[in-house]
Amino acid sequence: MIRFLPLLLLVACNAADPTAPLTDGEKPPVARPGECYVRTGEDAATDDDSDVIWFEVPCALQDRDPVFIAQVQRALAVRDFYDGPVDGLYGSDTKAAVAGFQRTGGFDNETLSMDAAKALGLIALGRDGV
């Protein structure tokens, strides 16, 4: 009996605007298949990119996957950072909870980083723990 396995396509998604200026002439991280990056810290009012930080995020978050976002909400609720509905929407309550959780680790941002996703147990760790 031959079984057909679904073809899994890994797509690299880079959320950065390719036309946006980069900090100190540096290029954004090159996203490999299964990696997504966003940038934060730019001051839109002054076009000052001196504080831009690139960081990796779960691609499921970048894709606004409601199942993944519901898992984020549950994980934050268990840790007393989120008390809103588990609705799979990345709204203001979820963003505030993510920012609060990440602030405890020294990263003040409302976009869930890969490190925070790992700390919440939402991303599988490799054998080396990273």
C-alpha positions in Angstrom: 0.0 0.0 0.0 1.4 3.4 -1.0 0.6 6.3 1.2 0.8 9.8 0.0 2.2 12.3 2.4 1.3 15.9 2.0 4.0 18.1 0.6 5.2 20.5 3.2 6.4 23.8 1.8 8.4 26.0 4.1 8.2 29.6 3.1 10.5 32.3 4.3 8.6 35.3 5.3 10.4 38.6 6.0 8.0 41.1 7.4 10.3 44.0 6.8 9.4 46.6 4.2 12.1 46.2 1.6 12.1 49.9 0.8 12.6 51.0 4.3 16.0 52.4 5.4 18.3 50.2 7.5 20.2 51.0 10.6 23.8 52.1 9.9 23.7 50.6 6.5 23.2 47.1 7.9 20.9 44.7 6.1 18.1 42.9 7.8 18.6 39.3 8.7 18.2 37.0 5.7 15.2 34.8 6.4 15.8 31.2 5.7 12.8 28.8 5.2 10.7 28.8 8.3 12.1 32.1 9.7 10.4 35.4 10.0 11.8 38.7 11.2 10.3 42.1 12.1 11.9 45.3 13.0 11.1 47.7 15.8 12.4 50.9 17.3 12.2 53.2 14.3 10.9 56.7 15.1 8.3 57.3 12.4 7.9 60.9 13.4 11.5 61.8 12.7 12.6 59.1 10.2 15.3 58.2 12.8 16.4 54.6 12.4 19.1 54.7 15.0 17.1 52.5 17.4 16.0 49.8 14.9 16.2 46.3 16.2 15.6 43.2 14.1 14.2 40.2 15.9 12.9 36.8 14.9 9.2 36.0 15.4 7.1 32.9 15.0 5.9 32.8 11.4 2.5 31.7 12.7 2.2 35.0 14.5 3.3 36.9 11.4 0.6 35.0 9.4 -1.9 35.9 12.1 -2.8 32.2 12.6 -5.8 32.2 15.0 -4.9 28.8 16.4 -1.4 29.9 17.3 -2.6 33.3 18.7 -5.2 31.4 20.9 -2.3 29.3 22.2 -0.3 32.5 23.0 -3.4 33.9 24.8 -3.7 30.7 26.9 0.0 30.6 27.8 -0.1 34.2 28.9 -3.4 33.6 30.9 -1.8 30.7 32.8 1.0 33.1 33.8 -1.4 35.9 34.8 -0.5 38.3 32.0 -3.7 38.0 30.0 -7.3 37.9 31.3 -9.2 38.6 28.0 -11.1 36.2 25.8 -9.2 33.4 24.0 -10.4 34.4 20.6 -7.3 34.0 18.4 -7.1 37.7 17.6 -3.9 39.6 18.2 -5.7 42.7 19.5 -4.7 45.4 22.0 -5.3 43.2 25.1 -3.1 40.4 23.7 -0.4 42.9 22.6 -0.4 44.4 26.1 0.0 41.0 27.7 2.8 40.1 25.3 4.6 43.3 26.1 4.2 42.7 29.8 5.6 39.2 29.6 8.5 40.2 27.4 9.3 43.2 29.7 10.1 40.7 32.5 12.8 39.4 30.2 14.2 42.9 29.3 12.5 43.2 25.9 9.7 45.8 25.8 7.7 45.1 22.6 4.2 44.0 21.9 5.2 41.7 19.0 5.9 38.2 20.3 9.6 37.4 19.8 10.8 33.8 19.1 12.6 33.9 22.5 9.4 34.7 24.3 7.5 32.0 22.3 10.1 29.5 23.5 9.8 30.7 27.1 6.0 30.3 26.9 6.5 26.7 25.6 4.9 27.5 22.2 8.0 26.7 20.1 9.8 23.3 20.3 13.3 23.5 21.4 16.1 21.6 19.6 18.4 19.1 21.3 20.8 21.9 22.2 17.9 23.8 24.0 17.8 26.7 21.6 
